Amino acid sequence: MSEREVESGESFAAERSRTQTLKRAETSSVKYDLIGKVTEGTTLTRKTVSKILQGIKEEKLYMFRNNPEEFISKVIRLINEQKSTTIVEHISYGIVDGEYDSTIFTAEKKVQNFDKVFLAKKAIQDYVFIDGSAKESVERRFAEDLDAAEEVCVYAKLPRTFYIPTPVGNYSPDWAIAFYEGAVKHIFFISETKGTMESLELRPIEQAKISCAKKLFNEMSTSKVKYYDVDSYQSLLEVMKYL
């Protein structure tokens, strides 16, 4: 196999397959602390988790015997999704003394192949490491549009070390963008770029994280600092019309 075949996935194509029917399921004999694992994954108390598990139908609870790891994982996900719909409504943020400096852009070492990076002109660094396929991803098109836009002064692809703590996990915004003052209002945008921003296409936890981020930036928002979630540079321009 050549390096190109490995990267493109051509070497891993299935040549033959066979479908069989599973007639007998094997149950696991490994012992698990069900309440403890769910408590750890949801940050709830054992008492609360116990009450939740008691409400599960017996036939559903039987699935724990067949596949305890998957059962625990799905229970944690469902509980966290329900938490996200209630906690976000009451969350609030306050400004603290801590701050980030320019080292956040150099502290995180990149191990990606440089063939899949974007050579930028207006980014805070020479190279922008794009998530997904370099030639097809939403982020690639977003970076290209930022680089070509005359109204953009400078932008940065934010590292994963820059994050906002939320009750359902840390949330890392994607971009910080500064616009020239004059042509448009000088505003820093922390933009979340997704393939689609339709609420039905986002997982509940992802929606909760974005909602928490909006509340945080609303608290620290000024005439020069705003937060928006967009799926393209054109969406960002549409938002700016109303500011």
N, C-alpha and C positions, 0 to 999 in steps of 0.2 A: 504493500500500500504506500502511495506517495503522500506527502504532507498535505497536498491539495485535496486528495480524496478523503483524508481523515477529517479535515476542516469542513468540507462540504457535506459530509455524511454519506457520500456515495458508496463507501466501503461497507456500510452497515445496512444495506438494503436487504430485506428478507427475500430469499429465493424460493423457499417452500414453507408451508404451514399446515397444521392439522388441528382440527377442532374435536375435543372430547368432552363428554358430559361427566361431571363429578357426581358420583352416586352416593358417596359416604364422606361426611365431613369429620375431620379429626379435631378434637378439642385440645386445648393447651393444658399441660399439667403444671406449668410454672405459676407460682403464687404471686399475686400483685396486691399492693395496698391501693385499692381502687379509690377510696376516699382521699388518701394521702396524695396520690398522683393528680387527681382532679383539683384538690386544694392548691397544690403547687402551681398548676397551670392556669388557675383562675384567680389566684390571690384572695380567695374567699376563706372563711373559717370552716373547719371540719364540720361543725354543727350545721352550717348553712348548706354545705355540699351534701351532707347526709339527708337533709330534708328534701333537697332537689331529687336525689337518687331514689328516695322512697316514692316519689310521684311517677316514676317511670313504669310503664306497663310491664307485666311479668314476661311477656313474650319478647319484648325489646331488651329487657335486662338479661335474658338468656343469651343474647348475642355476645355478652362479655365472656362467656365460657368458650365460645368458638374462636374469637379473635380479640383478646383483651387489649392489645396495643391499639388497634383501630377503634375499638369501642371507647377507650379513654380519650383518644385524640379527637373523636367526633363530639363527645360530650363536652370536652373543654372548648372546642370551637363554637358549639351552639350556645353554651353559657356565656362566653365572651361576647358573642354577637348580641345576645339579649342585654348584657351589661352595657354595651356601647350605646344602645338606644335610650337608656335611662340616665347614665352617668353624665353624658355630654350636655344634657339640658341644664345641669347645675354646676358645671365646672367653671372655675375662674382662675386667672393667672395674675401674678404680680411681678413687677420688675425687681431683679436681684442685682447684687454687686458684680457677679461674674460676667465675663465678656469673652468673645472670641477675637483672635487677631489673625494676621495673614498666614500664620504657620499651619492653619487647618488645611491649606491647599497643598502643603508639602509634606505634612506628617504622614499622610496615607500613601503608602507605596503602591504603585500600579504594576501589575504583572501581566496586563493584557498585551496581546500582540499589537505592535505599532502599525501594522497594516490595517487595523480596524479602528483607527482614531481619526479625528477631524482636525486638520491643520487650520487653526483659526487666526484671524487678524485682530478681532476686537475682544477676545476672551482674556481673562486675567492671566492665563497661562497659554503657552504656545500651542499646546495640544489639548483637545477636549476628548475625553474618553466617553464614548457613547454606549448606552445600554442597548442591547439587541443588535440586530444586523446593521452594520455601518451604512449600507447603501439604501436600506428600505425603512429603517425605524422612524417613528414619530420624532424621537429626540434628534436624529440626524437632520431631518428637514427643519426642525425648530432652530438648531444651531446655525444651519446655512442661512435661514431667513434673518436671524439676529446679526450675523456677520455682514449681510448685504444691506441691512436697513440703515439709512443715513441718520435716523433719529436716535439710534442706539449709540451710547457713549462707550460702555464697557459691560461685559456680562461674565458670569462665572457658573460653571457646573459645580454645584455644591457637593462636597464629599459626604460620605455616610457618617463621618464623625460629627457632622453638624446636624443635630436632631432636636426635636421638640418632644419632651416627655408627655405622654397621655395615659389615661387609665387603662387603655387597651394596647399599650406598647409604644415604643419610640417611633416617631414619625420624622422622616427626612425629606424636606422639600427638595426640589430638583434644581432650580435656577435662581440666581439673583441678577437683576438687570437694572442698569442705570441709564436713563435717557438724558439727552442734551436739554438744558433749560432754554426755553425760547420757542423751539419748534413744538414741543409739548412740555407739559409740566414735568419738572425734574422729580421723578419718582423711582424708588426702588421697588421692584416687583419680585416677590418670591413665588415663582409659578410652579404649579404641579402639572407636568405634561403626561397625559394619559392617552391611550388610543381612542378612548371615548369618555366623555364626562357625564354620559347618561347615568342617572342614579341606579337604574336597574342593572347596569353592567358592572357596577362596583360592588365588592363585597361589603357587608354591613360594617365590618371592622375598619375597612379602608375609608368608608364614608365617615365613620366616627373620628378617625384620626384627622381627616381633612377638616371636619367641623371644629375639632379642638384647635387646629392650627389657625383657623379663621378667628376664633375667639381670642387666641393669644395675640395675633396681629391687630385685632380691633382694639385691644387694651393698649398696645404700644404705637398705634397708628397715629401718624401726623400728616401734614400736607405733603410730606416727602417720602413717606413709607407706607406702602399698601401691600396687601396679599391677595392673590387671586389664583384660582385653579383653572387652567386652560388646556386645550388639546392641540393648539397650533398658534403660530404667531399672529395670524389673522384674528383669532379669537381674542388675543391680547389687545389688539388694536381696537376691536369692537368694545371691549371693556373700557378702554381709555376715553372713548367718546363721551362717557357719562361722568367723567371726573372733572 
